[in-house]
Every structure is written in structure tokens, then in C-alpha cells.
């Protein structure tokens, strides 16, 4: 694949988190990686939708999930989802131990009853 098709397998990811959210103090649910330039942006479930914004700004059509254990690709131009694609420069995902700033979890022990 080439830049003409939306892929450049030689380009590493831009970092471990959403570039714009990290700069602005924002948060995300899931991360997506541009298959052409390596830009890491947040998914459309995140408030800022930076991965889609990157496509609109650059025309780079293909993103890859940047979540551990996921290998899917999405093509914005054709609205097609692919279960796999060409290998991209490592790493394939953000560190597994990296927290997701937009997610929260229940405390390990409830501190108040559900019903009072």
C-alpha cells in the first residue's frame, strides 16, 4: 500500500494518546491511528472526535484502532470496516496499562447502599 491508498506502513504513531486532547487537557474513550501519517486521535465516541477531524483536515482516509488487541481499520471515504490490514510501524496500540482518561470505574467496594 502507498500514500495514494491511505497507508504508509513506515510511519510510527505520533504518541501514546490523542494529540489534541493531550495538548488541550481533553479526554477520550478510544484511540484511532491514521494509517498514512501516524496521527493519534480520539474516536467518535469521545467528545472532540479528533480522528474524524484529522480526516476532514488532511484527507487521510484510513484509520486503525489504537486499542490493545484490536486490529480493525476504517475507511472514511468508503465507510468500510476491515478486520485486518497491512502491518504498520510499531507500536500497534497504546500501552495496555495506560488509563483511558474518559472512562471511570466503580469503586472496589460500594460506599453507600443502592437504595435508601
For each residue, the residues with C-beta under 8 A, 3 or more apart:
1: 5 6 7 8 9 85 86
2: 5 7 8
3: 6 7 8 36
4:
5: 1 2 62
6: 1 3 35 36 60 61 62 75
7: 1 2 3 35 36 62 85 86 88
8: 1 2 3 11 35 36 37 38
9: 1 86 87 88 89
10: 89
11: 8 36 37 38 88 89
12: 38 89 90
13: 16 33 38 40 66 88 89 91
14: 19 37 38 39 40
15: 19 22 40
16: 13 40 94 95 98
17: 21 22 28 31 40 94 98 101
18: 21 22 26 28 31 40 41 42 46 48 50
19: 14 15 22 23 39 40 41 50
20: 23 24 26 41 42 48 50 53
21: 17 18 24 25 26 27 28 42 46 48 50 101
22: 15 17 18 19 26
23: 19 20
24: 20 21 48
25: 21
26: 18 20 21 22 42 46 47 48 101
27: 21 46 47 101 102
28: 17 18 21 31 42 43 46 48 50 100 101 102
29: 42 43 45 46 100 102 103
30: 42 43 45 46 65 66 67 100
31: 17 18 28 40 41 42 43 51 65 66 67 94
32: 40 41 42 43 51 63 64 65 66 74
33: 13 38 39 40 63 64 65 66 88
34: 37 38 39 40 41 51 54 55 58 60 62 63 64
35: 6 7 8 60 62 63 64 73 85 86 88
36: 3 6 7 8 11 58 60 61 62
37: 8 11 14 34 58 60
38: 8 11 12 13 14 33 34 88 89
39: 14 19 33 34 51 54 58 60
40: 13 14 15 16 17 18 19 31 32 33 34 66 94
41: 18 19 20 31 32 34 49 50 51 52 53 54 63
42: 18 20 21 26 28 29 30 31 32 46 47 48 49 50 51
43: 28 29 30 31 32 46 49 51
44: 49 51 52
45: 29 30
46: 18 21 26 27 28 29 30 42 43 49 50 102
47: 26 27 42 102
48: 18 20 21 24 26 28 42 53
49: 41 42 43 44 46 52 53
50: 18 19 20 21 28 41 42 46 53 54
51: 31 32 34 39 41 42 43 44 54 55 63
52: 41 44 49 55 56 76
53: 20 41 48 49 50 56 57
54: 34 39 41 50 51 57 58 60
55: 34 51 52 58 59 60 61 63 76
56: 52 53
57: 53 54
58: 34 36 37 39 54 55
59: 55
60: 6 34 35 36 37 39 54 55
61: 6 36 55 75 76 77 78
62: 5 6 7 34 35 36 73 74 75 76 85
63: 32 33 34 35 41 51 55 73 74 76
64: 32 33 34 35 71 72 73 85 88
65: 30 31 32 33 70 71 72 73 93
66: 13 30 31 32 33 40 92 93 94
67: 30 31 70 93 94
68: 93 94 95 96
69: 93
70: 65 67 93
71: 64 65 83 84 85 92
72: 64 65 81 82 83 84
73: 35 62 63 64 65 81 82 84 85
74: 32 62 63 80 81 82
75: 6 61 62 78 79 80 81 82
76: 52 55 61 62 63 79
77: 61
78: 61 75
79: 75 76
80: 74 75
81: 72 73 74 75
82: 72 73 74 75 85
83: 71 72
84: 71 72 73
85: 1 7 35 62 64 71 73 82
86: 1 7 9 35
87: 9
88: 7 9 11 13 33 35 38 64 92
89: 9 10 11 12 13 38
90: 12
91: 13 94 95
92: 66 71 88
93: 65 66 67 68 69 70 96
94: 16 17 31 40 66 67 68 91 98
95: 16 68 91 98
96: 68 93
97:
98: 16 17 94 95
99: 103
100: 28 29 30 103
101: 17 21 26 27 28
102: 27 28 29 46 47
103: 29 99 100
104:
105:
106: 110
107: 110 111
108:
109:
110: 106 107 113 114
111: 107
112: 116
113: 110 116
114: 110
115:
116: 112 113
